[in-house]
Amino acid sequence: MLPPRAGSHSIGVSLAENRWSETIPTDRPTILIADGLLAFRAEGVIIALIRRITDHFSSGELAFNAYGGIGWIS
């Protein structure tokens, strides 16, 4: 958990909700951190999530940890 900082925007959402990304500004580079999340999702959910991220944000980074066989990502 990171403390609040000027210029940062933290949200607590369910990734099952398709509109979660709409709450994040797209007018600047974005970093999304999925710590410990993807290992608990099915491959189809991971693929849909990454597609949603790359479709919505024009620039930025996605940081996540992979714990082994989670489909084509690993």
TIVO-2410 file (N, C-alpha, C; in nm, 3 decimals):
# residues 74
REC num residu      c1      c2      c3 atome chaine
REC   1      M   0.082  -0.117   0.000     N      A
REC   1      M   0.000   0.000   0.000    CA      A
REC   1      M   0.087   0.124   0.000     C      A
REC   2      L   0.054   0.213  -0.086     N      A
REC   2      L   0.127   0.338  -0.096    CA      A
REC   2      L   0.049   0.449  -0.029     C      A
REC   3      P   0.118   0.539   0.038     N      A
REC   3      P   0.047   0.652   0.098    CA      A
REC   3      P  -0.004   0.747  -0.010     C      A
REC   4      P  -0.109   0.822   0.017     N      A
REC   4      P  -0.160   0.918  -0.082    CA      A
REC   4      P  -0.052   1.019  -0.119     C      A
REC   5      R  -0.046   1.053  -0.249     N      A
REC   5      R   0.050   1.150  -0.299    CA      A
REC   5      R  -0.017   1.237  -0.403     C      A
REC   6      A   0.030   1.359  -0.413     N      A
REC   6      A  -0.019   1.447  -0.520    CA      A
REC   6      A   0.013   1.383  -0.654     C      A
REC   7      G  -0.081   1.383  -0.743     N      A
REC   7      G  -0.059   1.326  -0.875    CA      A
REC   7      G  -0.085   1.178  -0.885     C      A
REC   8      S  -0.119   1.113  -0.773     N      A
REC   8      S  -0.151   0.970  -0.779    CA      A
REC   8      S  -0.300   0.952  -0.757     C      A
REC   9      H  -0.348   0.838  -0.801     N      A
REC   9      H  -0.492   0.811  -0.793    CA      A
REC   9      H  -0.510   0.662  -0.765     C      A
REC  10      S  -0.546   0.628  -0.644     N      A
REC  10      S  -0.569   0.488  -0.608    CA      A
REC  10      S  -0.718   0.461  -0.605     C      A
REC  11      I  -0.757   0.344  -0.655     N      A
REC  11      I  -0.898   0.307  -0.651    CA      A
REC  11      I  -0.909   0.163  -0.600     C      A
REC  12      G  -1.014   0.135  -0.530     N      A
REC  12      G  -1.044   0.000  -0.487    CA      A
REC  12      G  -1.167  -0.047  -0.563     C      A
REC  13      V  -1.150  -0.138  -0.656     N      A
REC  13      V  -1.260  -0.182  -0.741    CA      A
REC  13      V  -1.256  -0.332  -0.761     C      A
REC  14      S  -1.365  -0.384  -0.807     N      A
REC  14      S  -1.369  -0.523  -0.851    CA      A
REC  14      S  -1.337  -0.526  -1.000     C      A
REC  15      L  -1.241  -0.607  -1.038     N      A
REC  15      L  -1.207  -0.618  -1.179    CA      A
REC  15      L  -1.315  -0.690  -1.258     C      A
REC  16      A  -1.410  -0.749  -1.188     N      A
REC  16      A  -1.523  -0.810  -1.255    CA      A
REC  16      A  -1.616  -0.703  -1.314     C      A
REC  17      E  -1.608  -0.584  -1.261     N      A
REC  17      E  -1.686  -0.471  -1.312    CA      A
REC  17      E  -1.615  -0.417  -1.435     C      A
REC  18      N  -1.679  -0.421  -1.549     N      A
REC  18      N  -1.615  -0.381  -1.675    CA      A
REC  18      N  -1.584  -0.234  -1.686     C      A
REC  19      R  -1.646  -0.151  -1.605     N      A
REC  19      R  -1.628  -0.007  -1.619    CA      A
REC  19      R  -1.527   0.052  -1.520     C      A
REC  20      W  -1.450  -0.032  -1.451     N      A
REC  20      W  -1.358   0.018  -1.349    CA      A
REC  20      W  -1.256   0.114  -1.406     C      A
REC  21      S  -1.210   0.090  -1.528     N      A
REC  21      S  -1.104   0.174  -1.585    CA      A
REC  21      S  -1.151   0.315  -1.615     C      A
REC  22      E  -1.282   0.336  -1.627     N      A
REC  22      E  -1.335   0.469  -1.656    CA      A
REC  22      E  -1.310   0.568  -1.542     C      A
REC  23      T  -1.278   0.519  -1.424     N      A
REC  23      T  -1.252   0.608  -1.311    CA      A
REC  23      T  -1.109   0.661  -1.310     C      A
REC  24      I  -1.026   0.613  -1.403     N      A
REC  24      I  -0.885   0.652  -1.406    CA      A
REC  24      I  -0.861   0.746  -1.523     C      A
REC  25      P  -0.801   0.862  -1.500     N      A
REC  25      P  -0.774   0.957  -1.610    CA      A
REC  25      P  -0.685   0.895  -1.717     C      A
REC  26      T  -0.706   0.932  -1.842     N      A
REC  26      T  -0.626   0.879  -1.952    CA      A
REC  26      T  -0.542   0.986  -2.020     C      A
REC  27      D  -0.535   1.105  -1.962     N      A
REC  27      D  -0.464   1.216  -2.026    CA      A
REC  27      D  -0.316   1.223  -1.989     C      A
REC  28      R  -0.266   1.119  -1.926     N      A
REC  28      R  -0.124   1.114  -1.887    CA      A
REC  28      R  -0.083   0.967  -1.873     C      A
REC  29      P   0.049   0.941  -1.872     N      A
REC  29      P   0.092   0.802  -1.853    CA      A
REC  29      P   0.039   0.744  -1.722     C      A
REC  30      T   0.009   0.616  -1.724     N      A
REC  30      T  -0.053   0.550  -1.610    CA      A
REC  30      T   0.027   0.426  -1.574     C      A
REC  31      I   0.040   0.399  -1.445     N      A
REC  31      I   0.096   0.271  -1.402    CA      A
REC  31      I  -0.012   0.199  -1.322     C      A
REC  32      L  -0.035   0.076  -1.359     N      A
REC  32      L  -0.130  -0.009  -1.288    CA      A
REC  32      L  -0.050  -0.121  -1.222     C      A
REC  33      I  -0.075  -0.141  -1.094     N      A
REC  33      I  -0.003  -0.243  -1.018    CA      A
REC  33      I  -0.104  -0.349  -0.974     C      A
REC  34      A  -0.079  -0.472  -1.017     N      A
REC  34      A  -0.165  -0.585  -0.980    CA      A
REC  34      A  -0.080  -0.681  -0.898     C      A
REC  35      D  -0.063  -0.651  -0.773     N      A
REC  35      D   0.023  -0.730  -0.685    CA      A
REC  35      D  -0.054  -0.849  -0.629     C      A
REC  36      G  -0.014  -0.969  -0.668     N      A
REC  36      G  -0.076  -1.090  -0.615    CA      A
REC  36      G  -0.214  -1.117  -0.671     C      A
REC  37      L  -0.250  -1.054  -0.779     N      A
REC  37      L  -0.385  -1.065  -0.833    CA      A
REC  37      L  -0.398  -1.171  -0.941     C      A
REC  38      L  -0.310  -1.171  -1.038     N      A
REC  38      L  -0.330  -1.252  -1.157    CA      A
REC  38      L  -0.319  -1.401  -1.132     C      A
REC  39      A  -0.247  -1.441  -1.030     N      A
REC  39      A  -0.234  -1.584  -1.001    CA      A
REC  39      A  -0.367  -1.648  -0.961     C      A
REC  40      F  -0.463  -1.566  -0.924     N      A
REC  40      F  -0.592  -1.616  -0.877    CA      A
REC  40      F  -0.702  -1.601  -0.980     C      A
REC  41      R  -0.666  -1.568  -1.103     N      A
REC  41      R  -0.764  -1.547  -1.209    CA      A
REC  41      R  -0.744  -1.649  -1.320     C      A
REC  42      A  -0.852  -1.683  -1.386     N      A
REC  42      A  -0.846  -1.775  -1.500    CA      A
REC  42      A  -0.780  -1.704  -1.619     C      A
REC  43      E  -0.724  -1.782  -1.709     N      A
REC  43      E  -0.653  -1.726  -1.824    CA      A
REC  43      E  -0.740  -1.630  -1.904     C      A
REC  44      G  -0.866  -1.665  -1.927     N      A
REC  44      G  -0.956  -1.578  -2.003    CA      A
REC  44      G  -0.978  -1.444  -1.936     C      A
REC  45      V  -0.985  -1.444  -1.804     N      A
REC  45      V  -1.003  -1.320  -1.728    CA      A
REC  45      V  -0.878  -1.233  -1.740     C      A
REC  46      I  -0.762  -1.295  -1.734     N      A
REC  46      I  -0.635  -1.221  -1.746    CA      A
REC  46      I  -0.624  -1.159  -1.885     C      A
REC  47      I  -0.656  -1.235  -1.987     N      A
REC  47      I  -0.650  -1.183  -2.124    CA      A
REC  47      I  -0.746  -1.066  -2.140     C      A
REC  48      A  -0.868  -1.080  -2.092     N      A
REC  48      A  -0.966  -0.971  -2.103    CA      A
REC  48      A  -0.920  -0.847  -2.027     C      A
REC  49      L  -0.860  -0.867  -1.912     N      A
REC  49      L  -0.811  -0.755  -1.832    CA      A
REC  49      L  -0.700  -0.680  -1.905     C      A
REC  50      I  -0.604  -0.752  -1.960     N      A
REC  50      I  -0.494  -0.687  -2.030    CA      A
REC  50      I  -0.545  -0.617  -2.156     C      A
REC  51      R  -0.639  -0.676  -2.225     N      A
REC  51      R  -0.698  -0.609  -2.342    CA      A
REC  51      R  -0.772  -0.481  -2.302     C      A
REC  52      R  -0.845  -0.487  -2.193     N      A
REC  52      R  -0.917  -0.369  -2.145    CA      A
REC  52      R  -0.818  -0.257  -2.111     C      A
REC  53      I  -0.709  -0.293  -2.046     N      A
REC  53      I  -0.608  -0.194  -2.008    CA      A
REC  53      I  -0.545  -0.131  -2.132     C      A
REC  54      T  -0.502  -0.213  -2.228     N      A
REC  54      T  -0.435  -0.159  -2.345    CA      A
REC  54      T  -0.530  -0.083  -2.437     C      A
REC  55      D  -0.657  -0.118  -2.437     N      A
REC  55      D  -0.755  -0.042  -2.516    CA      A
REC  55      D  -0.786   0.093  -2.453     C      A
REC  56      H  -0.787   0.099  -2.320     N      A
REC  56      H  -0.830   0.220  -2.249    CA      A
REC  56      H  -0.719   0.323  -2.234     C      A
REC  57      F  -0.600   0.279  -2.199     N      A
REC  57      F  -0.490   0.372  -2.169    CA      A
REC  57      F  -0.397   0.385  -2.289     C      A
REC  58      S  -0.363   0.510  -2.324     N      A
REC  58      S  -0.278   0.531  -2.442    CA      A
REC  58      S  -0.130   0.511  -2.410     C      A
REC  59      S  -0.091   0.529  -2.283     N      A
REC  59      S   0.049   0.507  -2.246    CA      A
REC  59      S   0.057   0.473  -2.098     C      A
REC  60      G   0.165   0.405  -2.061     N      A
REC  60      G   0.184   0.370  -1.922    CA      A
REC  60      G   0.250   0.235  -1.906     C      A
REC  61      E   0.238   0.181  -1.786     N      A
REC  61      E   0.299   0.052  -1.755    CA      A
REC  61      E   0.203  -0.032  -1.672     C      A
REC  62      L   0.217  -0.162  -1.685     N      A
REC  62      L   0.143  -0.258  -1.603    CA      A
REC  62      L   0.247  -0.340  -1.529     C      A
REC  63      A   0.239  -0.339  -1.397     N      A
REC  63      A   0.333  -0.417  -1.315    CA      A
REC  63      A   0.253  -0.527  -1.244     C      A
REC  64      F   0.300  -0.650  -1.258     N      A
REC  64      F   0.235  -0.761  -1.189    CA      A
REC  64      F   0.339  -0.869  -1.161     C      A
REC  65      N   0.309  -0.953  -1.066     N      A
REC  65      N   0.397  -1.065  -1.038    CA      A
REC  65      N   0.330  -1.192  -1.088     C      A
REC  66      A   0.411  -1.276  -1.152     N      A
REC  66      A   0.363  -1.403  -1.205    CA      A
REC  66      A   0.423  -1.515  -1.121     C      A
REC  67      Y   0.339  -1.606  -1.081     N      A
REC  67      Y   0.382  -1.713  -0.991    CA      A
REC  67      Y   0.399  -1.846  -1.062     C      A
REC  68      G   0.400  -1.846  -1.192     N      A
REC  68      G   0.416  -1.973  -1.263    CA      A
REC  68      G   0.317  -1.985  -1.375     C      A
REC  69      G   0.263  -2.101  -1.396     N      A
REC  69      G   0.180  -2.130  -1.509    CA      A
REC  69      G   0.044  -2.064  -1.508     C      A
REC  70      I   0.037  -1.943  -1.557     N      A
REC  70      I  -0.093  -1.876  -1.570    CA      A
REC  70      I  -0.121  -1.853  -1.717     C      A
REC  71      G  -0.103  -1.956  -1.796     N      A
REC  71      G  -0.133  -1.948  -1.938    CA      A
REC  71      G  -0.017  -1.889  -2.016     C      A
REC  72      W  -0.051  -1.824  -2.124     N      A
REC  72      W   0.049  -1.774  -2.218    CA      A
REC  72      W   0.131  -1.660  -2.162     C      A
REC  73      I   0.088  -1.595  -2.055     N      A
REC  73      I   0.162  -1.483  -1.999    CA      A
REC  73      I   0.295  -1.528  -1.942     C      A
REC  74      S   0.299  -1.642  -1.878     N      A
REC  74      S   0.424  -1.688  -1.818    CA      A
REC  74      S   0.510  -1.757  -1.920     C      A
***
